[in-house]
Amino acid sequence: MKEFNLICKEVESLNVLEYTAILEEKATKLIPALNAISEDEIQGTALFAAFILGSIVADNKIDESEYLLMYPLLSLFFGENVDYESCKLMARYFRKENKELKKYLDLVTDLLGLLSDELKEDLIVVCLLICAIDGKISLKEKRWVKQLIRE
């Protein structure tokens, strides 16, 4: 994997069209791979959703402008039923239930061991893309994504 901070800078510098194209391309590879390792299409999609949602709330906050930027991607992945209030509730839940999030993160990270190095890197890039939706990957967001990397 490229040096982490270099990847962060590259992701932060993307324009909307580049960002969307990369995210869609990575998702089309990752969702089938997650379906395969979970042996269940619904579970695989739920794993992908967990990474997306974890990335959205990694800094323990979501503001309406960030949500508005994310909405087209959220509705693409999860349907039209995703709303700002639900995302805020999720952020509050993750902030309150940090121990549960950590347990789940450990479980999901173990599953990553079943993915190829290329797919792991793709998943890290997806998480960074989500974190960088507002143009900057915060220190909290970087720490969250680094937890997913096991060297």
Secondary structure, DSSP 8 states (H G I E B T S, - for coil): ---HHHHHHHHHT--HHHHHHHHHHHHHHHHHHHHHHHT-HHHHHHHHHHHHHHHHTTTS---HHHHHHHHHHHHHHH-TT--HHHHHHHHHHHHHTHHHHHHHHHHHHHHHTTS-HHHHHHHHHHHHHHHGGGS---HHHHHHHHHH---
